[in-house]
């Protein structure tokens, strides 16, 4: 396939691109390399994650640039799109709701319209476990009512799903939306808990733990990539799937796993869960197992070991470069 990945220099996009290239697909990455987090990390992913003989095409640009989107699809004979470009994270969306709406909602419409106009055969689009909002019944199932989001970020991801459903209904494009559950691993985003906690432990700084009862379905990046590619290969109609590890991990267990992986104890201070954050997440992945052959295998204990090893090798190399 000739695949366009929007947000392709991001965490999930770069890992997905590498896996697709390894199996022989042609991959084009579209990313604006913005400064929502340190852009040196995106640059390092592009420079170091790919073999010289298996590199993606990299287009630097914005999904809101409709002309660029369509030109890219035509020039590279794109037949499939993995739409990952978005502003992520709950707390910044409360402070900057407009840019979340512009990029996550209007940007999705740009991608869908470009796909419609140029005969794209299938689309996989990123959603989030955040859409489950204040639902307390566990595990989260895809058929639950998500129309009560508790953050602008969650609202934009619910809107993404609705837009995708509409374009499938109107134009028949096979579209699959994937609700990602707390993805982590090598080359991950620096504001994510595992990244930030590792940095704090090594620097002997305090970890601010958002409640000992807070629980997350931490999902290792390789398992997510398996699900993304499964969704791409099996796209038909309109479907929504949870992609999680299906293991609810309380924050103390995650911190203990990091301590073991790093070989150093953490200093912990418990703080309240911020407004907009979900107290607990846990994915029901029955549908993804059945339809996508999704089989996550990485425990938090194993995944943190892999992350800590990457951090030891790469963190200073990436972040001591000039900005």
LUMFIDO-671340 format. One line per 8 residues: their letters; for each residue x, y, z of C-alpha. Coordinates in Angstrom, 2 decimals. Example, Ala and Ser with C-alpha at 12.3 -4.5 7.8 and 13.67 -1.06 7.14 Angstrom:
# LUMFIDO-671340
AS = 12.30 -4.50 7.80 | 13.67 -1.06 7.14
This chain:
# LUMFIDO-671340
XXXXXXXX = 0.00 0.00 0.00 | 0.90 3.66 -0.38 | 0.07 5.06 3.04 | -0.11 8.62 4.31 | 0.33 9.01 8.07 | -0.74 12.40 9.39 | 1.15 13.31 12.53 | 3.71 10.85 11.27
XXXXXXXX = 6.67 12.26 13.21 | 4.74 11.75 16.44 | 5.07 8.88 18.87 | 2.53 6.43 17.44 | 3.03 7.64 13.86 | 6.78 7.02 13.75 | 6.50 3.54 15.25 | 3.67 2.64 12.87
XXXXXXXX = 5.64 3.96 9.92 | 8.64 1.80 10.81 | 6.50 -1.34 11.04 | 4.79 -0.63 7.71 | 8.11 0.03 5.97 | 9.50 -3.22 7.38 | 6.72 -5.16 5.68 | 7.20 -3.40 2.34
XXXXXXXX = 4.62 -0.63 2.25 | 5.41 2.86 0.95 | 4.93 5.45 3.71 | 4.59 9.24 3.55 | 4.62 11.20 6.80 | 2.90 14.58 7.08 | 3.76 16.54 10.22 | 4.11 20.22 11.11
XXXXXXXX = 6.81 19.59 13.75 | 5.09 22.04 16.11 | 6.37 22.93 19.57 | 3.56 21.46 21.69 | 6.41 19.43 23.13 | 10.12 19.74 22.42 | 10.45 19.39 18.62 | 13.93 17.91 19.01
XXXXXXXX = 12.20 14.63 19.89 | 10.32 14.54 16.59 | 13.48 15.40 14.68 | 15.33 12.60 16.49 | 12.62 10.07 15.66 | 12.94 10.86 11.97 | 16.74 10.79 12.09 | 17.29 7.67 14.19
XXXXXXXX = 14.27 5.34 14.07 | 14.53 4.30 10.43 | 17.08 2.22 8.55 | 18.77 3.95 5.63 | 17.18 1.47 3.23 | 13.70 1.86 4.76 | 12.94 5.53 5.21 | 9.60 7.28 4.84
XXXXXXXX = 8.99 10.36 2.76 | 8.65 13.30 5.16 | 6.42 16.27 4.29 | 6.57 19.21 6.67 | 3.16 20.81 6.74 | -0.19 21.29 8.44 | -3.31 19.14 7.96 | -5.29 22.39 7.83
XXXXXXXX = -3.51 23.13 4.54 | -6.05 21.51 2.22 | -4.00 22.17 -0.89 | -0.94 20.46 0.59 | -2.99 17.46 1.72 | -4.45 16.93 -1.73 | -1.15 17.54 -3.50 | 0.52 14.92 -1.27
XXXXXXXX = -2.18 12.33 -1.96 | -1.90 12.86 -5.71 | 1.89 13.07 -5.92 | 2.53 9.89 -3.92 | -0.42 7.85 -5.21 | -1.79 7.49 -1.69 | -4.48 4.83 -1.33 | -4.77 4.63 2.50
XXXXXXXX = -4.57 7.16 5.32 | -3.69 6.69 8.99 | -4.87 9.92 10.59 | -2.99 10.51 13.84 | -2.34 14.26 13.69 | -3.87 15.97 16.70 | -3.21 18.09 19.72 | -3.22 15.56 22.54
XXXXXXXX = -3.44 15.66 26.36 | -6.31 16.73 28.59 | -4.98 19.61 30.71 | -3.67 21.84 27.87 | -7.02 21.47 26.10 | -8.73 23.19 29.02 | -6.32 26.11 28.68 | -6.30 26.23 24.85
XXXXXXXX = -9.59 24.79 23.58 | -9.59 26.69 20.30 | -6.42 25.12 18.87 | -7.71 21.68 19.90 | -10.92 22.34 18.01 | -9.08 23.73 14.98 | -6.59 20.88 14.62 | -8.54 17.90 15.95
XXXXXXXX = -11.95 18.63 14.45 | -11.41 20.94 11.47 | -8.18 19.12 10.64 | -10.04 15.81 10.57 | -12.58 17.30 8.17 | -9.68 18.41 5.94 | -8.33 14.86 5.87 | -11.76 13.35 5.19
XXXXXXXX = -12.49 15.77 2.37 | -9.11 15.15 0.74 | -9.77 11.41 1.00 | -13.22 11.77 -0.54 | -12.01 13.87 -3.46 | -9.10 11.59 -4.35 | -10.48 8.08 -3.97 | -8.77 6.96 -0.76
XXXXXXXX = -9.67 3.30 -0.18 | -9.48 3.19 3.63 | -8.84 5.40 6.65 | -7.76 4.61 10.20 | -8.26 7.52 12.61 | -7.03 8.04 16.15 | -9.48 8.53 18.98 | -8.83 8.25 22.72
XXXXXXXX = -9.95 6.56 25.91 | -10.67 10.10 27.12 | -14.00 9.95 25.27 | -15.36 7.75 28.06 | -15.43 10.82 30.32 | -17.05 10.27 33.69 | -18.26 6.72 33.02 | -17.51 4.59 36.08
XXXXXXXX = -18.54 1.15 34.80 | -15.50 -0.96 33.96 | -14.20 -2.08 31.57 | -15.01 0.54 28.93 | -16.89 -0.88 25.94 | -17.24 0.68 22.52 | -21.06 0.71 22.77 | -21.11 2.97 25.86
XXXXXXXX = -22.57 6.47 25.65 | -19.65 8.88 25.11 | -21.75 12.01 24.71 | -20.72 13.42 28.10 | -17.02 14.32 27.71 | -15.29 16.08 30.60 | -12.52 17.92 28.73 | -12.22 19.77 25.41
XXXXXXXX = -9.71 17.15 24.25 | -12.21 14.35 24.86 | -14.91 16.36 23.08 | -12.71 16.82 20.01 | -12.01 13.09 19.85 | -15.72 12.25 20.13 | -16.28 14.77 17.32 | -13.58 13.05 15.26
XXXXXXXX = -15.48 9.77 15.54 | -18.76 11.43 14.53 | -17.15 13.10 11.50 | -15.67 9.78 10.41 | -19.03 8.04 10.79 | -20.66 10.76 8.68 | -18.14 10.54 5.83 | -18.49 6.78 5.80
XXXXXXXX = -22.28 7.11 5.62 | -22.24 9.75 2.88 | -19.41 8.48 0.72 | -18.85 4.84 1.66 | -15.18 5.24 2.63 | -14.15 2.41 5.00 | -13.12 4.18 8.22 | -11.95 2.68 11.50
XXXXXXXX = -11.57 4.78 14.67 | -9.24 3.54 17.39 | -9.58 4.55 21.03 | -6.02 4.48 22.36 | -5.47 3.81 26.06 | -2.44 5.61 27.65 | 0.24 4.65 25.15 | 3.85 4.56 26.37
XXXXXXXX = 7.25 3.24 25.34 | 10.53 4.27 23.68 | 10.41 7.61 21.83 | 7.23 8.54 23.73 | 5.92 12.01 24.52 | 7.81 13.77 27.35 | 4.71 14.97 29.22 | 3.39 11.43 29.64
XXXXXXXX = 3.62 10.05 33.19 | 6.16 7.30 32.56 | 8.53 9.70 30.80 | 8.13 12.45 33.40 | 8.40 10.04 36.36 | 11.56 8.44 34.97 | 13.17 11.86 34.63 | 12.19 12.75 38.21
XXXXXXXX = 13.45 9.49 39.73 | 16.83 9.81 38.04 | 17.15 13.45 39.12 | 16.06 12.55 42.67 | 13.12 14.91 42.36 | 9.64 14.41 43.77 | 7.02 12.54 41.75 | 3.61 14.14 42.06
XXXXXXXX = 1.26 11.17 41.91 | -2.31 12.04 41.02 | -3.98 9.76 43.56 | -3.00 6.29 44.72 | -6.34 4.96 43.47 | -5.95 6.46 39.99 | -5.77 3.61 37.47 | -4.67 3.57 33.86
XXXXXXXX = -4.70 0.90 31.18 | -1.08 1.56 30.15 | -0.55 0.20 26.64 | 2.88 -0.50 25.22 | 3.64 1.07 21.84 | 4.37 -2.22 20.01 | 0.93 -3.52 20.99 | -0.70 -0.32 19.74
XXXXXXXX = 1.12 -0.57 16.40 | -0.12 -4.14 16.01 | -3.68 -2.85 16.47 | -3.26 0.07 14.07 | -1.98 -2.19 11.30 | -4.70 -4.73 12.03 | -7.28 -1.97 11.63 | -5.70 -0.85 8.36
XXXXXXXX = -5.64 -4.35 6.91 | -9.20 -5.16 7.98 | -10.94 -1.84 7.34 | -14.53 -2.17 6.13 | -17.55 0.00 6.79 | -17.35 2.15 9.92 | -16.08 0.66 13.17 | -14.71 1.80 16.53
XXXXXXXX = -12.27 -0.27 18.58 | -10.56 0.03 21.94 | -6.81 -0.56 21.86 | -5.55 -1.15 25.39 | -3.58 -3.71 27.33 | -6.78 -4.66 29.24 | -4.88 -4.36 32.51 | -5.90 -1.61 34.92
XXXXXXXX = -2.69 -0.47 36.59 | -2.91 1.69 39.74 | -0.31 4.45 39.76 | 1.65 2.93 42.70 | 2.15 -0.27 40.67 | 3.40 1.72 37.69 | 5.83 3.66 39.88 | 7.05 0.45 41.51
XXXXXXXX = 7.69 -1.02 38.05 | 9.69 2.09 37.11 | 11.69 1.91 40.35 | 12.58 -1.69 39.57 | 13.47 -0.90 35.96 | 15.63 2.08 36.91 | 17.10 0.58 40.07 | 16.31 3.62 42.17
XXXXXXXX = 13.57 4.56 44.64 | 11.13 7.36 43.96 | 10.16 10.20 46.27 | 6.38 10.42 45.99 | 3.89 13.13 46.91 | 0.21 12.43 46.38 | -1.79 15.27 44.79 | -5.44 15.56 43.69
XXXXXXXX = -6.54 14.42 40.26 | -6.86 17.53 38.05 | -10.15 18.68 36.59 | -10.89 16.89 33.32 | -8.83 13.77 34.08 | -10.55 10.38 34.29 | -10.00 8.53 37.60 | -9.64 5.12 35.96
XXXXXXXX = -9.44 3.52 32.53 | -9.69 -0.10 31.51 | -10.35 -1.32 27.98 | -12.64 -4.10 26.90 | -10.73 -5.32 23.83 | -13.06 -8.16 22.85 | -14.00 -6.54 19.53 | -10.41 -5.77 18.56
XXXXXXXX = -9.36 -9.33 19.34 | -12.16 -10.75 17.22 | -11.98 -8.40 14.23 | -8.37 -7.21 14.14 | -6.58 -10.22 15.65 | -5.33 -7.80 18.29 | -3.24 -9.56 20.93 | -1.44 -7.21 23.35
XXXXXXXX = 1.31 -8.97 25.30 | 3.37 -6.39 27.19 | 2.89 -6.01 30.95 | 3.69 -2.72 32.67 | 6.67 -4.41 34.32 | 8.11 -5.51 30.99 | 7.25 -2.28 29.19 | 8.87 -0.02 31.78
XXXXXXXX = 12.10 -2.02 31.50 | 12.15 -1.39 27.75 | 11.35 2.28 28.25 | 14.02 2.76 30.91 | 16.63 1.15 28.67 | 15.70 3.52 25.83 | 15.72 6.53 28.14 | 19.22 5.65 29.41
XXXXXXXX = 20.54 5.40 25.85 | 18.74 8.28 24.17 | 17.49 11.00 26.50 | 20.68 13.02 26.80 | 21.56 12.52 23.13 | 18.22 14.06 22.12 | 17.73 16.83 24.66 | 21.27 18.17 24.94
XXX = 21.24 19.06 21.26 | 20.77 22.73 20.49 | 17.10 23.63 20.07
